[in-house]
Amino acid sequence: MKNTTIEHTVIFPAHSQIPEEFQIKATIEQNTYLVDGEMRTWHGAFQDVYAPIFINNENELKPQRLGSYPLLDCQASLDALESARKAYNLGKGEWPTMTVKQRIKHMLQFVKLMKDKRSEVVNLLMWEIGKSLKDSEKEFDRTVDYILDTITALKDLDRDSSRLKKEQGIYAQIRRGPLGVVLCMGPYNYPLNETFCTLIPALIMGNPVILKPAKHGILLLSPLLDAFRSSFPKGVINVIYGHGKDTVGCIMETGKVDVFAFIGSSKTANTLKKLHPKPNRLRSVMGLEAKNPAIVLSHADINLAAEECILGSLSYNGQRCTAIKIIYVHEQVKEQFIQLYLHKLSSLKCGMPWEKDVMLTPLPETDKPEYLKGLIDDAVAKGAKVINEHGGFTNHSFVYPAVLYPVHKGMRVYDEEQFGPIVPIVSFSDIAEPIEYMVASNYGQQVSVFGTDADEMARLIDPLVNQVCRVNINSQCQRSPDVYPFNGRKDSAEGTLSVVDALRVFSIRTMVAGKDSEVNKNLLSEILEGRKSNFLSTDFIL
């Protein structure tokens, strides 16, 4: 449906309108969790899971129940920690001492089993977080590609390390070794892909992992638990569920977590990091929030700018850290840009995730509609207007995008990351204005710049690359391709993620060295020729 047909009930379907292949035929009552290589049964409390999709039964809307998951307590979480520590065994465990070739074999086994669960995971992505069928399929397939690309990158990394060096009379072999126990927490907007972008490199570099799923998109991991269990040695991957204070809080307080991999808000990240009693021993790998601006210059291709800004600001309802979350438009082209942007917005289809070409879908966070309303009300009270038809229309979990103009400093939406379908537009006359905004911002992930004047674009690039980590020329902000570095300045990230960078961030350079003496040469030759060590080896992975 187009926005001109929005009514209070027709957004949500009757059960008979849901295609057979996408219907929920049975709920997932998950009463098990993976620890120490076994599926343990939980006998405590459970959390019900409801979809953001409501079922329309004779104009009465009820949320679709999807199932439930365990609310583990502190002791169950500590058992998972102990399982991971046992698997690491002070660096002596089977997994951390295994050859790279052997670990790759385990990972390929997992990928094979994961592919068999594609339809189940894709369907749960749609139902749990309201992601469109096209984007859910893309997330699954991109995750599989990421794993395979990681394997290829690790082979290249290992090949470069498969020989001894000699410098100043000292022989040495330098490889990358694991860091220890990793606590991995992913985001709800990409509960598969972004979670696996930390989980997979952490695992394949030899680290045992404790995985705590995000607050939404939990059940979609259920079809993969047995694949985890059967593909990796005991204790290498442990999956826990529950409230943060009862699970990850207990784990962090022990000081026995070596790496904290987290994608979410900086506030949550800082709270959890402070629980660790030995912060100097804790390595953090984080993808946090952002307030990425778009800057539309007076010489921009306005049609291109409007198209890219629509995609950048409203793909998956704007629920992406890489989304464009504020648009600066030069006053000479503001009317033209706004007119084109609103025209393109009016053509976007809203509806259920399985509908063809749908763009705008229900939001998974139950409190998000009220939060977005607060941002809109605040902006309107301070002089902004909702300039698009039906802007801010809300029906339970569905919120139609609200385009706000003119937005200025002092409004909440000017500084806060809305993480939803609100589009603030600011006009400017001097390029110093958006640059000053970026300098003052707490965030520094990306920016999109639209223009055709090479001289001005060149003058902008040099200061902008020192404010953010990616400057997008005439294109929306985004993470892909995964071989490029993904990071941020200030409160937007800690560490760098890409296929190659992630392997480095979850490992450390380690070497075996010895002076050039007959005793050492004989010793090294015997170890290498007899293949007595997995680390000290010249084996070449094909």
N, C-alpha and C positions, 0 to 999 in steps of 0.2 A: 504494500500500500504506500502511497505517497503522503506527504505531510498534510495535504489538503483534505484527506479523508480521515484524519485522526478523530476517533470518538472514544468514549470512556470505556467501552467494553470490547470493541472489535479488535483491539491490539492482540488480545490473548485468545487462543483457539479453544474450541470445544474438543473433547477427546477424539471425536470422529474426524476432526480436521487434521490430526497429526498423522503423517505418513506412517504406514505400517512399520517400515524399517527403522524408524526413529522413536517408536513408542517405548515407554518403560514397561517392560513385561513382568519384571520382578525386581523388587528393591534389593539393595546390597546391604545386608545386616552383617557388617564386618565385626566379628568378635575375636579376631586373631591379630597378632602383630609379629613381626620378624625380629628375632633376637637369637644370636649364637647359632645360626644356621637352622633354626626350627620355628615353625609357626606356633606360637604360644597362645593359649586361649585366655581371654580376659574375662574375669567374673565380676568386675566392678561396674562403674557408671558408664553410660554411653551418651553420645551426642547425636541427635537426629539431624539429618541433612535434608534441606528443602531446596528445590530449584528456584531460581529467580523467575521461572516461567509459571504463570498461573493458568489453571484450567477453567475455562468458562462453561459453567453448568447452568444453563437457563439464566444467564446474566448474573450469576453468583460466582465470584472468583475465589478459587482456593489454590494455594501453592501445591505443586507436585512434590510429594515426598519421595526421596531417592533412596533412603536407607539410613544407616547409622555407623558410627565408628567409635572405638574405645577411647575413654578419657583416662589415660594411664596416670598413675600416681608417681610420686618421687622414687619409690623403691624400684618400680618397673623400669623407670628411666635410667637409674643407676645400674641396673642389671645390663641394660644395653651398653652403657659406658664400659662396664667391666668386660663385656663380650668383645668390644672393639679393642680394649687394652690387651686382652688375652691374645687376640689375633695379631696384634703388633708385637707383643712380647718383648718389649725393650729393643725393637728392631731385629729380633731374632726369629720372628714368626715366619710361617710358610709364605704368606703373601708379600711382605716387604723384602724378603730375600729371594723371591722367585725371579727367574729371568724375564726380561721384557717380552720375549717371544712367548713365554708361557702365559703371562698376564694378558697379552693380546688374544691368545686362544680362548681364554675365559670370557673376554669381552665380546668376541665374535659369537660365542655360544649365546650370550645374553641377547645380542642384536637379533639373532635368528629367532629366538623365542618371543622377543618383543614385537617383531613384525607380525606374528600370528595374532596379536591382540589389537591390531590397528583399529578395526571397526568398533570394538568395545570402548577403547580409550577415546576415540573421536566422538562417539555418541555421548560419553560422559563429559567431555569438554564442553559440548553444546549445552547439556542440561545443567551442569554444575556452575558454570561461569557465564553462560549466555553468549559464548563465542560462535560466530557463524560457522556453518559446515565447511565452507571453503577455507577459512582461517584455521579451523580445528584440524583439518586434513593437512594443511600447510605446516602447522606446528608439529604434528606427529612426524611427517616426512622430513622436515628440516632437522628434527632431533636425531633421527636415524642417520641422516647425512652428516650431522655434527659428530656422531660417534665414529663413523667410518673415516671422516677427515682427521679426527683426533688420532686414530690408529695409524694412519698414513704419516702424520706429523711426528708421532713418537718413533716410528721406524726410521725416519730421516734423522731425528735427534740421536737415536741410538747408533746409527751408522757412523755419524760424525765422531762418536765417542769410542768406536770399536778398535782403537789402536793406542799404543803407548807413545808418549812424547818424551823427548829428551832435551832438557834445557840446563845449561851450566853444570853438566855432570850429574844430573838427577833424572832418573826415569820416573814417569808418572802416567797413570791413567785417570782421566777425569770423567766422571759420570754424574747423573742427577739421581739423588736418593730421596726417599719419602721423608716426610716431616713428623708423622705420628697420627694420632687420632684426630679426625676431622668431624666437626659438627656442621651439618649442611642444612640450611633453611632457605627454601625458594619462595617466590612470590605467587599470588593468586592469579595474576593476569596472564602469566605464562607458566602455569604450574608444572608443565612437563618440560618444555624447552629450556627455560632459564634455570630451572632446578638442575636439569641434567648438564647444563653448561658449567656447573661447578662440581656436581657429583661425579661425572664421568672422568674428567682429568684427575680429580682427587684419587679415585679408585685406581686408575690405570698406572699412576705413578707409585703405587704400592702402599697407599694410606688406607687403613680401615675407616669406615664412615658410619656415622649415626645420622640418619635422615629424618628430619621433622618436616612434614608437609605444611603448606601454607594454610591459612584459615578457610579458604575456599579451594575447590579442586582437589579434594582429598581422596574421594572414592575412586577417582580415575587411576590412582596408583594400585588399586586392589588387583586388577588383572595382571599386574607385573610382578607381584610379590613372589609368586612361585618361580618366575624366571630369575629373580634375584637369588632366591634360595638355592636353586639347582645349578646356577652358573658360577657361583663364587664359593670359596672355602668358608667354613664356619666363622662367623663373627666379622667377616670383611664388610658386610653391609647389614645394618640394623635399622629398622624402620619403627619409629615411635609416633604416638598420637596423643593429643590432649592439650590442656591449657599450658601456656608458656611457663607460668610460675610453678606449675607442678612437674614440668618435664625439663625444658632447657635451663630453667633457673637452677634447679638442683644439680644439673650436670656442670654448668659453668662454675658454680660455687666450689666444686672440688678442686679446681685448678688443673684438672687432668685432661683438658682439651688442648690440643696443640695448634689447631687451625680452626678458625671460625669463618665459615663461608655463608654469607647472608645477603639476600636480595630483598629489600624492603625499605622501611623508613629509617632515617638517621636517628630519630628519637628512640626507636626500639633497639637499634643496633648499639647505641651508646649505653642504654640501660643494661643490656646483656653483657657487654664488654666489661662494665664496671663490676660485675659480679665475680669476675675471674680474679683470684687473689695474686696472680703472678703475671700482670699484663705485659711485662717485657718478654715473657716466653710465648705469648699468644700472637700468632700471625693472623691477620684479618684480611679477608678477601671479600669486598663488598660492592654491590651495585645499589645505589640509594636513589633518592628522589631527584627531580630536576624541574626546572621551569624554563624550558628551551624556548627562546624567542625566534620569530621570523621577522626579518627586516626587508620590507618591500621598498626599493629605491625608486626615484622618479623616472628612471629610464628602464625599469623592469618590463619584461613581457608580462602584462597584467593577466592575460588568460592563463599562461603557464603558472604564474604565482598563485592565482586563485585555485587552480586545480591541485597544485602541490600542497597548498595550505589546507584545503578541504581534507585531503588524505592524511596530512600530518596531524591535524587537530582532531579529527573525528574517526579515524580507523579504530575499530574496537571501542567505539564511544569515547575516545580520548584516554582510555585506561592503559596507557603505556608510559614508562618513564621517558622514552624518547619522543613522545608526542610534542607537537608545537603547542605551547600553552599560553602564549601571548603573541599578538601580531602587531608589529609596528609598521605603519604605512605612511609614506611621505604624503604631505598634505596636497601636493599637486595631483596625486593619482588616487586619493582616498575614496572619492565618490565612485570612480570607475571600478576600483578594486572591490569595494563593499557591494556594489550592484552585482558584479560577477560572482562574488562569493555567495551571496544570498540566492542567486539564481541556481548555482550548482547545488547548494544545500537543499533547495526545494525539490530537486530531482532524486535525492537519496531515498532509498527504500527503507522503511522501518517495519519490523515484524519479528518473526521467530527465527532462531538460528538456522533451521534447515531450509528456509525459503530461499529460492534462487535470487541471487544478486542483492540479498539483504545487507544493509550496512549498519543500521541502528537497531540494537537489541536490548533486552532487559539487563539491568545492572545487578551483579551478584551480592554487593554489600547492602544489607538491609537498612543501614542508616545513611547511605549515600544520598538518596533523594532529598532528605531533610537537610543534609549538609549543603547540597548544591543550592537549595532554595535560600538558605541563609546567605550564601555568597551573592546570589542574584539580588535579594532584598537589600543587602548592604550596598551594592553597587548602585542600584536604582535610587536609594535614599541619598546617595552622594552625587547624583547628577547623571548617571548613565541611563541608557534606555535599552530595553530588549527590542532589537530592530528587525527581528525575523518573525514571521507568522507562526503562532503556536510555540514560540520560544519558551522553554521552561515548563511546558505542559507535562504533568506528572500523573501517572496511573500506576499505583503500587510500585513495582520495581522498574518501570519504564519512565525515562525522562527524555523528552525531546530536546535537542540542542538549543541553547540560548546564546545568541550572539549579542554581546554587550558593547555599546559605543555611546559616547566616548568614555574610555576608561583612563583613570589617572592615579597618581600616587595618593595613598590614603585609603583607597578601597582595598578590601581584603583580597579580592581576586587579582589585584595587581602584583602581589607578592606571594600569596599562598599557591601551592601546587594543587589545582583543583582535581586532577586525576578523574576527569569525567567530562561530559558533553557541555562544557561552557567555553565560549570562545571570546576572550577579551580583545578588543581592538583599540590601539592607541595611535593617534596621528602625530607626526613630528615634522619639523621644518629643518632641524639641524641634526646631522648624523651623530653628533655628540650625545644627543638625548638617549637613544637606545644603547650606546656604548656605556654611558654612565649607569644606565639601568643594570647592565651586565656586571659592571665593576662592583656595584653595591649589592648585587644578589648573593644569597648564601649558596647558590648553585653554579656549577660550571661544567655542564656536560656537552651540549651542542648548541649550534645556532644555524639557521637557514638564511641565506642572503640572496635576494633576487635582484638582478640588474644585468645590464648589457654593456655598460661603459667600463672598458678594461682598466683604464687609469684609476677610476674610483674604486672598483672592485679590488684592485691590487693594493691600494692604500688601506683598505679595510681589513684585508686578510692578515696583515702583519700584527696589528694589535689584537684582533679577535682570536688568533691561535694561542695567545697568552692569557685569554680569559676562559676559553673552553677547550675541549680536547678533539672536537671535530667541527669544522666549518663546512657546511653543505652549500654548494654553489647551485642555485636555481633548482633545488630539490629539497624534499622534506627531510627532517631529521629521522635517523633510523640506526639500527644496530648492524644490519647485514652489509656486506658479506661477512661471515663469521671469521674469515682469515684476517680481517682488519682488526686493529686494537679497539677494544670497547672499554672506556674508562671515563673519568671525570675529575674535575678539580673541586676544591672546597668540600661541601657536604654532599657531593653527588656520587662519589665512589672512593674506594680504597683498593689499590692494586689494579692490574690490567687483565682483562679477559679477551681472549681470542683463541683460536684453535691452538696456536703455538704458545702464546703468552700464558694460557691457563696451565699448560704442562710445566712451565717454569715456576709459576706462582705456587703450585702445590708440591714443589720439590726444592731441593737445595743441592748446589754443586758440592760433590764430595770426591776426594781423590785418594789413591794409594800411591805412595812415592817411595823411592829408595835410591841411594847413591849408586853410581856406576862402579860396581866392584864385581869381582868374579863370583863371590858368594851370592850376591843379589841377582846377577844375570843367570846363574844356574837355577836359583830358586824360582825366579820369575818364569823362566823357560819351562821348568817342570810343572808349575801351576797352569800355565797357558796351554801347553801341549797335552797335559792330562785333563784339561777342562775341569779342574778341581774347584774353581770358584765361579759363581754367577756374576760377581761384580768385575773381577779381574779376568777379562775375557776379550778375545779378538774375534769372536763369532760375528758374522755379518748377516743381518736379517734381510732376506729377499722380499 
